[in-house]
Amino acid sequence: MIAAAEVRLAVRQTQSKPKVDAFRHWAKAQLTCIPGKSNLATAFRYGLSRWSSLCLFLEDGRVAIDNNAAERALRPNRHDRFILHLLFKCPETETFGFPF
């Protein structure tokens, strides 16, 4: 049986890699068409300078394409915020405030 990471890697190599390569070629071509000191050119250069990090998912099937799990772990859930709201809401002003 083939491991899931190997299957993901094979699919990424056949389906994603050509699209990523085409995008890089397009991004480099766009740099010749936009003013060099513009914010857009800066953003393009920033992305292209980190290209190896972007393409890591094409080399290792264990790497997630996004970091949604990490983002969710950092964000408190709505229930926690509601409890904090009840605990630290100032009754006089109806605003948040700590009781000390």
MODELLER restraints for C-alpha pairs under 7 A, 6 or more apart:
rsr = mdl.restraints
at = mdl.atoms
rsr.add(forms.Gaussian(group=physical.xy_distance, feature=features.Distance(at['CA:5:A'], at['CA:61:A']), mean=4.35, stdev=0.5))
rsr.add(forms.Gaussian(group=physical.xy_distance, feature=features.Distance(at['CA:5:A'], at['CA:62:A']), mean=5.20, stdev=0.5))
rsr.add(forms.Gaussian(group=physical.xy_distance, feature=features.Distance(at['CA:6:A'], at['CA:61:A']), mean=5.87, stdev=0.5))
rsr.add(forms.Gaussian(group=physical.xy_distance, feature=features.Distance(at['CA:8:A'], at['CA:61:A']), mean=5.23, stdev=0.5))
rsr.add(forms.Gaussian(group=physical.xy_distance, feature=features.Distance(at['CA:9:A'], at['CA:58:A']), mean=6.58, stdev=0.5))
rsr.add(forms.Gaussian(group=physical.xy_distance, feature=features.Distance(at['CA:9:A'], at['CA:60:A']), mean=6.25, stdev=0.5))
rsr.add(forms.Gaussian(group=physical.xy_distance, feature=features.Distance(at['CA:9:A'], at['CA:61:A']), mean=4.28, stdev=0.5))
rsr.add(forms.Gaussian(group=physical.xy_distance, feature=features.Distance(at['CA:12:A'], at['CA:58:A']), mean=5.89, stdev=0.5))
rsr.add(forms.Gaussian(group=physical.xy_distance, feature=features.Distance(at['CA:13:A'], at['CA:58:A']), mean=6.21, stdev=0.5))
rsr.add(forms.Gaussian(group=physical.xy_distance, feature=features.Distance(at['CA:17:A'], at['CA:58:A']), mean=6.64, stdev=0.5))
rsr.add(forms.Gaussian(group=physical.xy_distance, feature=features.Distance(at['CA:27:A'], at['CA:44:A']), mean=6.77, stdev=0.5))
rsr.add(forms.Gaussian(group=physical.xy_distance, feature=features.Distance(at['CA:31:A'], at['CA:41:A']), mean=6.15, stdev=0.5))
rsr.add(forms.Gaussian(group=physical.xy_distance, feature=features.Distance(at['CA:34:A'], at['CA:41:A']), mean=6.55, stdev=0.5))
rsr.add(forms.Gaussian(group=physical.xy_distance, feature=features.Distance(at['CA:35:A'], at['CA:41:A']), mean=6.75, stdev=0.5))
rsr.add(forms.Gaussian(group=physical.xy_distance, feature=features.Distance(at['CA:57:A'], at['CA:63:A']), mean=5.28, stdev=0.5))
rsr.add(forms.Gaussian(group=physical.xy_distance, feature=features.Distance(at['CA:57:A'], at['CA:64:A']), mean=6.59, stdev=0.5))
rsr.add(forms.Gaussian(group=physical.xy_distance, feature=features.Distance(at['CA:57:A'], at['CA:65:A']), mean=5.95, stdev=0.5))
rsr.add(forms.Gaussian(group=physical.xy_distance, feature=features.Distance(at['CA:85:A'], at['CA:96:A']), mean=6.98, stdev=0.5))
rsr.add(forms.Gaussian(group=physical.xy_distance, feature=features.Distance(at['CA:88:A'], at['CA:96:A']), mean=5.80, stdev=0.5))
rsr.add(forms.Gaussian(group=physical.xy_distance, feature=features.Distance(at['CA:88:A'], at['CA:97:A']), mean=5.54, stdev=0.5))
rsr.add(forms.Gaussian(group=physical.xy_distance, feature=features.Distance(at['CA:88:A'], at['CA:98:A']), mean=5.48, stdev=0.5))
rsr.add(forms.Gaussian(group=physical.xy_distance, feature=features.Distance(at['CA:88:A'], at['CA:99:A']), mean=6.69, stdev=0.5))
rsr.add(forms.Gaussian(group=physical.xy_distance, feature=features.Distance(at['CA:89:A'], at['CA:95:A']), mean=5.62, stdev=0.5))
rsr.add(forms.Gaussian(group=physical.xy_distance, feature=features.Distance(at['CA:89:A'], at['CA:96:A']), mean=4.57, stdev=0.5))
rsr.add(forms.Gaussian(group=physical.xy_distance, feature=features.Distance(at['CA:89:A'], at['CA:97:A']), mean=5.96, stdev=0.5))
rsr.add(forms.Gaussian(group=physical.xy_distance, feature=features.Distance(at['CA:90:A'], at['CA:96:A']), mean=5.88, stdev=0.5))
rsr.add(forms.Gaussian(group=physical.xy_distance, feature=features.Distance(at['CA:90:A'], at['CA:97:A']), mean=5.92, stdev=0.5))
